[in-house]
Amino acid sequence: MANLLTLTTPLMRQTVGFDRLNDMFERLMVDTNEGFDNYPPYNIDRIGEDKYRITMAVAGFTLDDLNIVLQDGALTVSGTNKERAAETDVQILHRGIAARAFQKTFRLADFIQVSGADIKDGLLTIHLVREVPEEKKPRTIPIQTDDAGRQQTIDNKKSGS
C-alpha cells in the first residue's frame, strides 16, 4: 500500500476536487514530465466543504510576469520573468532565488470554478469553489404509503391514486 501512495502523491497534488481514482491513474500514465516538476512550489488547501485554494511561491515575479488561464477543466498558471535592467554597480555572488519561466497545469474536477486570484508577499493565491447546479445535486424521493400499509409507487402518487 505504501508504494501506491508514493506513486500517486505527486499526481494528487495537481488535481483539485477530484474524487475519481481512474482519472488520477490516467493522468499519471500520460503526463509523466509535468507530474513531478516542483517549480514553483505550491500548496493545495481545502478550506471548506466546497472551497479550495492553490498557493504558489512566485517570488521575483510581478503581475505582468504572471498569467492564469482556465480552459476545458485545466487551470494553467504560467510565469515569464522578463529581463530586468542589470544594476551596473552590483555583482551577484550567489543566485538562490529562481527566476526561470514556468508553466503549471492543474486539472479541475467537474463544477470547480475559479472565484478569484491575488498576490501578496510573493505568494500567488488562486481561490476555487465547487458550484454544483441544483439539478445535479442528489435529492431524496419520499415514499408514501396508503392506509392499508402498502407502498405506493411514485407514478401512482402522481396520477392522484
PyMOL commands that set and color helices and strands:
alter all, ss='L'
color gray80, all
select helices_A, chain A and resi 2-12+21-30+32-35+63-65+134-136+154-158
alter helices_A, ss='H'
color red, helices_A
select strands_A, chain A and resi 15-16+42-46+51-57+66-71+74-79+102-108+112-120+123-130
alter strands_A, ss='S'
color yellow, strands_A
deselect
rebuild
show_as cartoon
